[in-house]
Amino acid sequence: MGEKSGVEVPAGGAQRNPGDEDRPGARQTGEQVCPRCGGGGRVDAGPCPECGGSGRVVAIVGDA
Ligand SMILES: [Zn+2]
């Protein structure tokens, strides 16, 4: 007992999420509302697996 079981929260900014189409900061990309959770960041009362709970994903926005 008394053992610390701290949950490491990654410092926001550079980590990728499964729903990201490219890495943040890459050219011709932009943040879009996550289609999985609709921007809420949660699915089934848990963090959205696509956006990691941020509600946004990095999408490629090339000049299509
Ligand atoms: Zn999401």
N, CA, C, O and the ligand as a Tripos MOL2 file, in Angstrom:
@<TRIPOS>MOLECULE
protein
  257   255    65     0     0
PROTEIN
NO_CHARGES

@<TRIPOS>ATOM
      1 N           0.8410   -1.1930    0.0000 N.3       1 MET1
      2 CA          0.0000    0.0000    0.0000 C.3       1 MET1
      3 C           0.8790    1.2470    0.0000 C.2       1 MET1
      4 O           2.0570    1.2160    0.3550 O.2       1 MET1
      5 N           0.2770    2.2980   -0.3970 N.am      2 GLY2
      6 CA          1.0100    3.5460   -0.4030 C.3       2 GLY2
      7 C           1.9150    3.6870   -1.6150 C.2       2 GLY2
      8 O           2.6660    4.6520   -1.7540 O.2       2 GLY2
      9 N           1.8170    2.7010   -2.4760 N.am      3 GLU3
     10 CA          2.6640    2.8030   -3.6630 C.3       3 GLU3
     11 C           2.0420    3.7490   -4.6750 C.2       3 GLU3
     12 O           0.8460    3.6800   -4.9590 O.2       3 GLU3
     13 N           2.8450    4.6060   -5.1980 N.am      4 LYS4
     14 CA          2.3370    5.5470   -6.1870 C.3       4 LYS4
     15 C           2.1700    4.8510   -7.5390 C.2       4 LYS4
     16 O           3.0760    4.1810   -8.0350 O.2       4 LYS4
     17 N           1.0120    5.0310   -8.0980 N.am      5 SER5
     18 CA          0.7790    4.4810   -9.4310 C.3       5 SER5
     19 C           0.3500    5.6160  -10.3510 C.2       5 SER5
     20 O          -0.7620    5.6380  -10.8790 O.2       5 SER5
     21 N           1.2420    6.5250  -10.5170 N.am      6 GLY6
     22 CA          0.9280    7.7070  -11.3230 C.3       6 GLY6
     23 C           0.7070    7.3470  -12.7740 C.2       6 GLY6
     24 O           1.4410    6.5530  -13.3620 O.2       6 GLY6
     25 N          -0.3040    7.9390  -13.3240 N.am      7 VAL7
     26 CA         -0.5680    7.7240  -14.7420 C.3       7 VAL7
     27 C           0.1570    8.8030  -15.5310 C.2       7 VAL7
     28 O          -0.1130    9.9960  -15.3960 O.2       7 VAL7
     29 N           1.0680    8.3500  -16.3420 N.am      8 GLU8
     30 CA          1.8480    9.3030  -17.1210 C.3       8 GLU8
     31 C           0.9900    9.9120  -18.2250 C.2       8 GLU8
     32 O           0.4490    9.2080  -19.0780 O.2       8 GLU8
     33 N           0.8830   11.2030  -18.1860 N.am      9 VAL9
     34 CA          0.1750   11.8990  -19.2520 C.3       9 VAL9
     35 C           1.2100   12.5190  -20.1730 C.2       9 VAL9
     36 O           1.9830   13.3830  -19.7590 O.2       9 VAL9
     37 N           1.2240   12.0840  -21.4040 N.am     10 PRO10
     38 CA          2.2230   12.6180  -22.3310 C.3      10 PRO10
     39 C           2.0380   14.1040  -22.5530 C.2      10 PRO10
     40 O           0.9160   14.5890  -22.7000 O.2      10 PRO10
     41 N           3.1150   14.7990  -22.5760 N.am     11 ALA11
     42 CA          3.0480   16.2320  -22.8330 C.3      11 ALA11
     43 C           2.4710   16.4770  -24.2150 C.2      11 ALA11
     44 O           2.9660   15.9470  -25.2100 O.2      11 ALA11
     45 N           1.4500   17.2610  -24.2660 N.am     12 GLY12
     46 CA          0.7600   17.4540  -25.5340 C.3      12 GLY12
     47 C           1.6300   18.1460  -26.5660 C.2      12 GLY12
     48 O           2.5620   18.8800  -26.2360 O.2      12 GLY12
     49 N           1.3080   17.8960  -27.7990 N.am     13 GLY13
     50 CA          1.9930   18.6140  -28.8590 C.3      13 GLY13
     51 C           2.4570   17.7280  -29.9850 C.2      13 GLY13
     52 O           2.0180   17.8920  -31.1230 O.2      13 GLY13
     53 N           3.3240   16.8030  -29.6960 N.am     14 ALA14
     54 CA          3.9990   16.1290  -30.8060 C.3      14 ALA14
     55 C           3.5640   14.6850  -31.0160 C.2      14 ALA14
     56 O           3.9280   14.0620  -32.0140 O.2      14 ALA14
     57 N           2.7970   14.1590  -30.0920 N.am     15 GLN15
     58 CA          2.4800   12.7470  -30.2720 C.3      15 GLN15
     59 C           1.4420   12.5210  -31.3430 C.2      15 GLN15
     60 O           0.5710   13.3610  -31.5720 O.2      15 GLN15
     61 N           1.5400   11.3980  -31.9870 N.am     16 ARG16
     62 CA          0.5680   11.0670  -33.0210 C.3      16 ARG16
     63 C          -0.5470   10.2440  -32.4250 C.2      16 ARG16
     64 O          -0.3890    9.5950  -31.3910 O.2      16 ARG16
     65 N          -1.6610   10.2860  -33.0890 N.am     17 ASN17
     66 CA         -2.7870    9.4600  -32.7190 C.3      17 ASN17
     67 C          -3.1140    8.5520  -33.8940 C.2      17 ASN17
     68 O          -2.8030    8.8690  -35.0420 O.2      17 ASN17
     69 N          -3.7440    7.4230  -33.6000 N.am     18 PRO18
     70 CA         -4.0460    6.4780  -34.6900 C.3      18 PRO18
     71 C          -4.8560    7.0870  -35.8190 C.2      18 PRO18
     72 O          -4.7510    6.6490  -36.9640 O.2      18 PRO18
     73 N          -5.6550    8.0820  -35.5110 N.am     19 GLY19
     74 CA         -6.5010    8.6660  -36.5370 C.3      19 GLY19
     75 C          -5.8100    9.7260  -37.3720 C.2      19 GLY19
     76 O          -6.3710   10.2480  -38.3360 O.2      19 GLY19
     77 N          -4.5760   10.0350  -36.9820 N.am     20 ASP20
     78 CA         -3.8680   11.0530  -37.7400 C.3      20 ASP20
     79 C          -3.4250   10.5000  -39.0840 C.2      20 ASP20
     80 O          -2.9110    9.3850  -39.1770 O.2      20 ASP20
     81 N          -3.6320   11.2850  -40.1010 N.am     21 GLU21
     82 CA         -3.2310   10.8390  -41.4310 C.3      21 GLU21
     83 C          -1.7750   11.1870  -41.7100 C.2      21 GLU21
     84 O          -1.1450   10.6280  -42.6080 O.2      21 GLU21
     85 N          -1.2770   12.0880  -40.9510 N.am     22 ASP22
     86 CA          0.1300   12.4460  -41.0990 C.3      22 ASP22
     87 C           0.5800   13.0800  -39.7920 C.2      22 ASP22
     88 O          -0.2360   13.3730  -38.9190 O.2      22 ASP22
     89 N           1.8500   13.2840  -39.6680 N.am     23 ARG23
     90 CA          2.3240   13.8240  -38.4050 C.3      23 ARG23
     91 C           2.0140   15.3140  -38.3100 C.2      23 ARG23
     92 O           1.9820   16.0240  -39.3140 O.2      23 ARG23
     93 N           1.7880   15.7640  -37.0950 N.am     24 PRO24
     94 CA          1.4870   17.1790  -36.9010 C.3      24 PRO24
     95 C           2.6170   18.0500  -37.4370 C.2      24 PRO24
     96 O           3.7980   17.7660  -37.2380 O.2      24 PRO24
     97 N           2.2310   19.0840  -38.0990 N.am     25 GLY25
     98 CA          3.2240   20.0000  -38.6220 C.3      25 GLY25
     99 C           3.6820   19.6560  -40.0200 C.2      25 GLY25
    100 O           4.4010   20.4270  -40.6570 O.2      25 GLY25
    101 N           3.2630   18.4920  -40.4970 N.am     26 ALA26
    102 CA          3.6370   18.1200  -41.8530 C.3      26 ALA26
    103 C           2.9500   19.0400  -42.8580 C.2      26 ALA26
    104 O           1.9050   19.6270  -42.5770 O.2      26 ALA26
    105 N           3.5440   19.1480  -44.0000 N.am     27 ARG27
    106 CA          2.9820   20.0510  -45.0040 C.3      27 ARG27
    107 C           1.6520   19.5170  -45.5230 C.2      27 ARG27
    108 O           1.4240   18.3090  -45.5960 O.2      27 ARG27
    109 N           0.8000   20.4430  -45.8730 N.am     28 GLN28
    110 CA         -0.5110   20.1220  -46.4400 C.3      28 GLN28
    111 C          -1.3440   19.2750  -45.4850 C.2      28 GLN28
    112 O          -2.1050   18.4020  -45.9040 O.2      28 GLN28
    113 N          -1.1890   19.5450  -44.2270 N.am     29 THR29
    114 CA         -2.0590   18.8780  -43.2620 C.3      29 THR29
    115 C          -2.7300   19.9390  -42.4010 C.2      29 THR29
    116 O          -2.2730   21.0780  -42.3000 O.2      29 THR29
    117 N          -3.8010   19.5340  -41.8010 N.am     30 GLY30
    118 CA         -4.4900   20.4450  -40.9030 C.3      30 GLY30
    119 C          -5.2950   19.6490  -39.9110 C.2      30 GLY30
    120 O          -5.6070   18.4810  -40.1440 O.2      30 GLY30
    121 N          -5.6290   20.2680  -38.8200 N.am     31 GLU31
    122 CA         -6.4410   19.5730  -37.8390 C.3      31 GLU31
    123 C          -7.9000   19.6120  -38.2510 C.2      31 GLU31
    124 O          -8.4250   20.6500  -38.6550 O.2      31 GLU31
    125 N          -8.5410   18.4630  -38.1400 N.am     32 GLN32
    126 CA         -9.9590   18.3950  -38.4160 C.3      32 GLN32
    127 C         -10.6490   17.7170  -37.2490 C.2      32 GLN32
    128 O         -10.0200   17.0100  -36.4620 O.2      32 GLN32
    129 N         -11.9120   17.9370  -37.1520 N.am     33 VAL33
    130 CA        -12.6860   17.2790  -36.1050 C.3      33 VAL33
    131 C         -12.6550   15.7750  -36.3490 C.2      33 VAL33
    132 O         -12.8710   15.3100  -37.4680 O.2      33 VAL33
    133 N         -12.3920   15.0480  -35.3180 N.am     34 CYS34
    134 CA        -12.2960   13.5980  -35.4240 C.3      34 CYS34
    135 C         -13.6370   13.0060  -35.8590 C.2      34 CYS34
    136 O         -14.6600   13.2460  -35.2180 O.2      34 CYS34
    137 N         -13.6320   12.2330  -36.9500 N.am     35 PRO35
    138 CA        -14.8840   11.6630  -37.4470 C.3      35 PRO35
    139 C         -15.4020   10.5370  -36.5510 C.2      35 PRO35
    140 O         -16.5750   10.1690  -36.6120 O.2      35 PRO35
    141 N         -14.5320   10.0130  -35.7420 N.am     36 ARG36
    142 CA        -14.9350    8.8870  -34.8910 C.3      36 ARG36
    143 C         -15.7920    9.3590  -33.7260 C.2      36 ARG36
    144 O         -16.8340    8.7730  -33.4330 O.2      36 ARG36
    145 N         -15.3520   10.4070  -33.0740 N.am     37 CYS37
    146 CA        -16.0460   10.8650  -31.8740 C.3      37 CYS37
    147 C         -16.7550   12.1880  -32.1060 C.2      37 CYS37
    148 O         -17.4290   12.7080  -31.2160 O.2      37 CYS37
    149 N         -16.6000   12.7270  -33.3060 N.am     38 GLY38
    150 CA        -17.2640   13.9790  -33.6230 C.3      38 GLY38
    151 C         -16.7070   15.1690  -32.8620 C.2      38 GLY38
    152 O         -17.3770   16.1920  -32.7200 O.2      38 GLY38
    153 N         -15.5020   15.0380  -32.3820 N.am     39 GLY39
    154 CA        -14.8630   16.1550  -31.6960 C.3      39 GLY39
    155 C         -15.0190   16.1220  -30.1880 C.2      39 GLY39
    156 O         -14.4580   16.9510  -29.4720 O.2      39 GLY39
    157 N         -15.7900   15.1510  -29.7170 N.am     40 GLY40
    158 CA        -16.0080   15.0590  -28.2730 C.3      40 GLY40
    159 C         -14.8320   14.4450  -27.5370 C.2      40 GLY40
    160 O         -14.6470   14.6660  -26.3400 O.2      40 GLY40
    161 N         -14.0410   13.6730  -28.2670 N.am     41 GLY41
    162 CA        -12.8620   13.0760  -27.6510 C.3      41 GLY41
    163 C         -13.1540   11.8020  -26.8750 C.2      41 GLY41
    164 O         -12.2500   11.2120  -26.2830 O.2      41 GLY41
    165 N         -14.3980   11.3800  -26.8740 N.am     42 ARG42
    166 CA        -14.7400   10.1980  -26.1000 C.3      42 ARG42
    167 C         -15.6710    9.3000  -26.9140 C.2      42 ARG42
    168 O         -16.5630    9.7740  -27.6170 O.2      42 ARG42
    169 N         -15.4400    8.0080  -26.8020 N.am     43 VAL43
    170 CA        -16.2910    7.0220  -27.4470 C.3      43 VAL43
    171 C         -16.6000    5.9410  -26.4090 C.2      43 VAL43
    172 O         -15.6980    5.4200  -25.7520 O.2      43 VAL43
    173 N         -17.8450    5.6240  -26.2760 N.am     44 ASP44
    174 CA        -18.2560    4.6080  -25.3030 C.3      44 ASP44
    175 C         -17.7100    4.9260  -23.9100 C.2      44 ASP44
    176 O         -17.1920    4.0440  -23.2260 O.2      44 ASP44
    177 N         -17.8250    6.1590  -23.5040 N.am     45 ALA45
    178 CA        -17.4090    6.5880  -22.1670 C.3      45 ALA45
    179 C         -15.9230    6.4270  -21.9280 C.2      45 ALA45
    180 O         -15.4690    6.3910  -20.7840 O.2      45 ALA45
    181 N         -15.1590    6.3310  -23.0170 N.am     46 GLY46
    182 CA        -13.7120    6.2460  -22.8750 C.3      46 GLY46
    183 C         -13.0530    7.1620  -23.8820 C.2      46 GLY46
    184 O         -13.7210    7.6990  -24.7650 O.2      46 GLY46
    185 N         -11.7630    7.3470  -23.7610 N.am     47 PRO47
    186 CA        -11.0710    8.2080  -24.7120 C.3      47 PRO47
    187 C         -11.1520    7.6450  -26.1160 C.2      47 PRO47
    188 O         -11.0050    6.4410  -26.3270 O.2      47 PRO47
    189 N         -11.3840    8.5090  -27.0520 N.am     48 CYS48
    190 CA        -11.4890    8.0800  -28.4380 C.3      48 CYS48
    191 C         -10.1570    7.5060  -28.9180 C.2      48 CYS48
    192 O          -9.1180    8.1500  -28.7720 O.2      48 CYS48
    193 N         -10.1800    6.3030  -29.4870 N.am     49 PRO49
    194 CA         -8.9320    5.6840  -29.9360 C.3      49 PRO49
    195 C          -8.3520    6.3210  -31.1860 C.2      49 PRO49
    196 O          -7.1780    6.1350  -31.5040 O.2      49 PRO49
    197 N          -9.1650    7.0530  -31.8720 N.am     50 GLU50
    198 CA         -8.6820    7.6510  -33.1150 C.3      50 GLU50
    199 C          -7.8950    8.9290  -32.8740 C.2      50 GLU50
    200 O          -6.8570    9.1600  -33.4940 O.2      50 GLU50
    201 N          -8.3870    9.7350  -31.9880 N.am     51 CYS51
    202 CA         -7.7570   11.0360  -31.7720 C.3      51 CYS51
    203 C          -7.0560   11.1050  -30.4200 C.2      51 CYS51
    204 O          -6.4390   12.1150  -30.0800 O.2      51 CYS51
    205 N          -7.1550   10.0270  -29.6580 N.am     52 GLY52
    206 CA         -6.4950   10.0210  -28.3640 C.3      52 GLY52
    207 C          -7.1840   10.9120  -27.3580 C.2      52 GLY52
    208 O          -6.5980   11.2670  -26.3350 O.2      52 GLY52
    209 N          -8.4170   11.2760  -27.6360 N.am     53 GLY53
    210 CA         -9.1840   12.0800  -26.6960 C.3      53 GLY53
    211 C          -9.1070   13.5680  -26.9690 C.2      53 GLY53
    212 O          -9.7050   14.3710  -26.2530 O.2      53 GLY53
    213 N          -8.3760   13.9300  -27.9990 N.am     54 SER54
    214 CA         -8.2340   15.3610  -28.2910 C.3      54 SER54
    215 C          -9.4260   15.8900  -29.0720 C.2      54 SER54
    216 O          -9.6960   17.0910  -29.0810 O.2      54 SER54
    217 N         -10.1320   14.9800  -29.7240 N.am     55 GLY55
    218 CA        -11.2740   15.4070  -30.5220 C.3      55 GLY55
    219 C         -10.8780   15.8900  -31.9110 C.2      55 GLY55
    220 O         -11.7300   16.2580  -32.7190 O.2      55 GLY55
    221 N          -9.6050   15.8840  -32.1730 N.am     56 ARG56
    222 CA         -9.1310   16.3490  -33.4790 C.3      56 ARG56
    223 C          -8.0840   15.3900  -34.0170 C.2      56 ARG56
    224 O          -7.3290   14.7630  -33.2740 O.2      56 ARG56
    225 N          -8.0700   15.3030  -35.3130 N.am     57 VAL57
    226 CA         -7.0520   14.4820  -35.9550 C.3      57 VAL57
    227 C          -6.3490   15.3160  -37.0130 C.2      57 VAL57
    228 O          -6.8820   16.3100  -37.5060 O.2      57 VAL57
    229 N          -5.1690   14.8970  -37.3420 N.am     58 VAL58
    230 CA         -4.4290   15.5750  -38.3970 C.3      58 VAL58
    231 C          -4.8090   14.9480  -39.7260 C.2      58 VAL58
    232 O          -4.5970   13.7570  -39.9490 O.2      58 VAL58
    233 N          -5.3610   15.7470  -40.5850 N.am     59 ALA59
    234 CA         -5.7900   15.2500  -41.8740 C.3      59 ALA59
    235 C          -5.0070   15.9320  -42.9880 C.2      59 ALA59
    236 O          -4.6240   17.0980  -42.8910 O.2      59 ALA59
    237 N          -4.7880   15.1780  -44.0280 N.am     60 ILE60
    238 CA         -4.0790   15.7420  -45.1770 C.3      60 ILE60
    239 C          -5.0630   16.5860  -45.9870 C.2      60 ILE60
    240 O          -6.1300   16.1110  -46.3780 O.2      60 ILE60
    241 N          -4.7010   17.8090  -46.2260 N.am     61 VAL61
    242 CA         -5.6060   18.7440  -46.9030 C.3      61 VAL61
    243 C          -4.9900   19.2360  -48.2090 C.2      61 VAL61
    244 O          -4.9500   20.4320  -48.4970 O.2      61 VAL61
    245 N          -4.5230   18.2890  -48.9660 N.am     62 GLY62
    246 CA         -3.9040   18.6390  -50.2380 C.3      62 GLY62
    247 C          -4.8780   19.3400  -51.1580 C.2      62 GLY62
    248 O          -6.0890   19.3380  -50.9360 O.2      62 GLY62
    249 N          -4.3250   19.9360  -52.1900 N.am     63 ASP63
    250 CA         -5.1610   20.7040  -53.1000 C.3      63 ASP63
    251 C          -5.8580   19.7670  -54.0890 C.2      63 ASP63
    252 O          -5.5540   19.7700  -55.2820 O.2      63 ASP63
    253 N          -6.7720   18.9870  -53.5900 N.am     64 ALA64
    254 CA         -7.4720   18.0200  -54.4350 C.3      64 ALA64
    255 C          -8.4870   18.7350  -55.3140 C.2      64 ALA64
    256 O          -9.1820   18.0940  -56.1010 O.2      64 ALA64
    257 ZN        -11.8890   11.0600  -31.7230 Zn       65 ZN65
@<TRIPOS>BOND
     1     1     2 1
     2     2     3 1
     3     3     4 2
     4     3     5 am
     5     5     6 1
     6     6     7 1
     7     7     8 2
     8     7     9 am
     9     9    10 1
    10    10    11 1
    11    11    12 2
    12    11    13 am
    13    13    14 1
    14    14    15 1
    15    15    16 2
    16    15    17 am
    17    17    18 1
    18    18    19 1
    19    19    20 2
    20    19    21 am
    21    21    22 1
    22    22    23 1
    23    23    24 2
    24    23    25 am
    25    25    26 1
    26    26    27 1
    27    27    28 2
    28    27    29 am
    29    29    30 1
    30    30    31 1
    31    31    32 2
    32    31    33 am
    33    33    34 1
    34    34    35 1
    35    35    36 2
    36    35    37 am
    37    37    38 1
    38    38    39 1
    39    39    40 2
    40    39    41 am
    41    41    42 1
    42    42    43 1
    43    43    44 2
    44    43    45 am
    45    45    46 1
    46    46    47 1
    47    47    48 2
    48    47    49 am
    49    49    50 1
    50    50    51 1
    51    51    52 2
    52    51    53 am
    53    53    54 1
    54    54    55 1
    55    55    56 2
    56    55    57 am
    57    57    58 1
    58    58    59 1
    59    59    60 2
    60    59    61 am
    61    61    62 1
    62    62    63 1
    63    63    64 2
    64    63    65 am
    65    65    66 1
    66    66    67 1
    67    67    68 2
    68    67    69 am
    69    69    70 1
    70    70    71 1
    71    71    72 2
    72    71    73 am
    73    73    74 1
    74    74    75 1
    75    75    76 2
    76    75    77 am
    77    77    78 1
    78    78    79 1
    79    79    80 2
    80    79    81 am
    81    81    82 1
    82    82    83 1
    83    83    84 2
    84    83    85 am
    85    85    86 1
    86    86    87 1
    87    87    88 2
    88    87    89 am
    89    89    90 1
    90    90    91 1
    91    91    92 2
    92    91    93 am
    93    93    94 1
    94    94    95 1
    95    95    96 2
    96    95    97 am
    97    97    98 1
    98    98    99 1
    99    99   100 2
   100    99   101 am
   101   101   102 1
   102   102   103 1
   103   103   104 2
   104   103   105 am
   105   105   106 1
   106   106   107 1
   107   107   108 2
   108   107   109 am
   109   109   110 1
   110   110   111 1
   111   111   112 2
   112   111   113 am
   113   113   114 1
   114   114   115 1
   115   115   116 2
   116   115   117 am
   117   117   118 1
   118   118   119 1
   119   119   120 2
   120   119   121 am
   121   121   122 1
   122   122   123 1
   123   123   124 2
   124   123   125 am
   125   125   126 1
   126   126   127 1
   127   127   128 2
   128   127   129 am
   129   129   130 1
   130   130   131 1
   131   131   132 2
   132   131   133 am
   133   133   134 1
   134   134   135 1
   135   135   136 2
   136   135   137 am
   137   137   138 1
   138   138   139 1
   139   139   140 2
   140   139   141 am
   141   141   142 1
   142   142   143 1
   143   143   144 2
   144   143   145 am
   145   145   146 1
   146   146   147 1
   147   147   148 2
   148   147   149 am
   149   149   150 1
   150   150   151 1
   151   151   152 2
   152   151   153 am
   153   153   154 1
   154   154   155 1
   155   155   156 2
   156   155   157 am
   157   157   158 1
   158   158   159 1
   159   159   160 2
   160   159   161 am
   161   161   162 1
   162   162   163 1
   163   163   164 2
   164   163   165 am
   165   165   166 1
   166   166   167 1
   167   167   168 2
   168   167   169 am
   169   169   170 1
   170   170   171 1
   171   171   172 2
   172   171   173 am
   173   173   174 1
   174   174   175 1
   175   175   176 2
   176   175   177 am
   177   177   178 1
   178   178   179 1
   179   179   180 2
   180   179   181 am
   181   181   182 1
   182   182   183 1
   183   183   184 2
   184   183   185 am
   185   185   186 1
   186   186   187 1
   187   187   188 2
   188   187   189 am
   189   189   190 1
   190   190   191 1
   191   191   192 2
   192   191   193 am
   193   193   194 1
   194   194   195 1
   195   195   196 2
   196   195   197 am
   197   197   198 1
   198   198   199 1
   199   199   200 2
   200   199   201 am
   201   201   202 1
   202   202   203 1
   203   203   204 2
   204   203   205 am
   205   205   206 1
   206   206   207 1
   207   207   208 2
   208   207   209 am
   209   209   210 1
   210   210   211 1
   211   211   212 2
   212   211   213 am
   213   213   214 1
   214   214   215 1
   215   215   216 2
   216   215   217 am
   217   217   218 1
   218   218   219 1
   219   219   220 2
   220   219   221 am
   221   221   222 1
   222   222   223 1
   223   223   224 2
   224   223   225 am
   225   225   226 1
   226   226   227 1
   227   227   228 2
   228   227   229 am
   229   229   230 1
   230   230   231 1
   231   231   232 2
   232   231   233 am
   233   233   234 1
   234   234   235 1
   235   235   236 2
   236   235   237 am
   237   237   238 1
   238   238   239 1
   239   239   240 2
   240   239   241 am
   241   241   242 1
   242   242   243 1
   243   243   244 2
   244   243   245 am
   245   245   246 1
   246   246   247 1
   247   247   248 2
   248   247   249 am
   249   249   250 1
   250   250   251 1
   251   251   252 2
   252   251   253 am
   253   253   254 1
   254   254   255 1
   255   255   256 2
@<TRIPOS>SUBSTRUCTURE
     1 MET1         2 RESIDUE 1 A MET
     2 GLY2         6 RESIDUE 1 A GLY
     3 GLU3        10 RESIDUE 1 A GLU
     4 LYS4        14 RESIDUE 1 A LYS
     5 SER5        18 RESIDUE 1 A SER
     6 GLY6        22 RESIDUE 1 A GLY
     7 VAL7        26 RESIDUE 1 A VAL
     8 GLU8        30 RESIDUE 1 A GLU
     9 VAL9        34 RESIDUE 1 A VAL
    10 PRO10       38 RESIDUE 1 A PRO
    11 ALA11       42 RESIDUE 1 A ALA
    12 GLY12       46 RESIDUE 1 A GLY
    13 GLY13       50 RESIDUE 1 A GLY
    14 ALA14       54 RESIDUE 1 A ALA
    15 GLN15       58 RESIDUE 1 A GLN
    16 ARG16       62 RESIDUE 1 A ARG
    17 ASN17       66 RESIDUE 1 A ASN
    18 PRO18       70 RESIDUE 1 A PRO
    19 GLY19       74 RESIDUE 1 A GLY
    20 ASP20       78 RESIDUE 1 A ASP
    21 GLU21       82 RESIDUE 1 A GLU
    22 ASP22       86 RESIDUE 1 A ASP
    23 ARG23       90 RESIDUE 1 A ARG
    24 PRO24       94 RESIDUE 1 A PRO
    25 GLY25       98 RESIDUE 1 A GLY
    26 ALA26      102 RESIDUE 1 A ALA
    27 ARG27      106 RESIDUE 1 A ARG
    28 GLN28      110 RESIDUE 1 A GLN
    29 THR29      114 RESIDUE 1 A THR
    30 GLY30      118 RESIDUE 1 A GLY
    31 GLU31      122 RESIDUE 1 A GLU
    32 GLN32      126 RESIDUE 1 A GLN
    33 VAL33      130 RESIDUE 1 A VAL
    34 CYS34      134 RESIDUE 1 A CYS
    35 PRO35      138 RESIDUE 1 A PRO
    36 ARG36      142 RESIDUE 1 A ARG
    37 CYS37      146 RESIDUE 1 A CYS
    38 GLY38      150 RESIDUE 1 A GLY
    39 GLY39      154 RESIDUE 1 A GLY
    40 GLY40      158 RESIDUE 1 A GLY
    41 GLY41      162 RESIDUE 1 A GLY
    42 ARG42      166 RESIDUE 1 A ARG
    43 VAL43      170 RESIDUE 1 A VAL
    44 ASP44      174 RESIDUE 1 A ASP
    45 ALA45      178 RESIDUE 1 A ALA
    46 GLY46      182 RESIDUE 1 A GLY
    47 PRO47      186 RESIDUE 1 A PRO
    48 CYS48      190 RESIDUE 1 A CYS
    49 PRO49      194 RESIDUE 1 A PRO
    50 GLU50      198 RESIDUE 1 A GLU
    51 CYS51      202 RESIDUE 1 A CYS
    52 GLY52      206 RESIDUE 1 A GLY
    53 GLY53      210 RESIDUE 1 A GLY
    54 SER54      214 RESIDUE 1 A SER
    55 GLY55      218 RESIDUE 1 A GLY
    56 ARG56      222 RESIDUE 1 A ARG
    57 VAL57      226 RESIDUE 1 A VAL
    58 VAL58      230 RESIDUE 1 A VAL
    59 ALA59      234 RESIDUE 1 A ALA
    60 ILE60      238 RESIDUE 1 A ILE
    61 VAL61      242 RESIDUE 1 A VAL
    62 GLY62      246 RESIDUE 1 A GLY
    63 ASP63      250 RESIDUE 1 A ASP
    64 ALA64      254 RESIDUE 1 A ALA
    65 ZN65       257 GROUP 0 **** ****
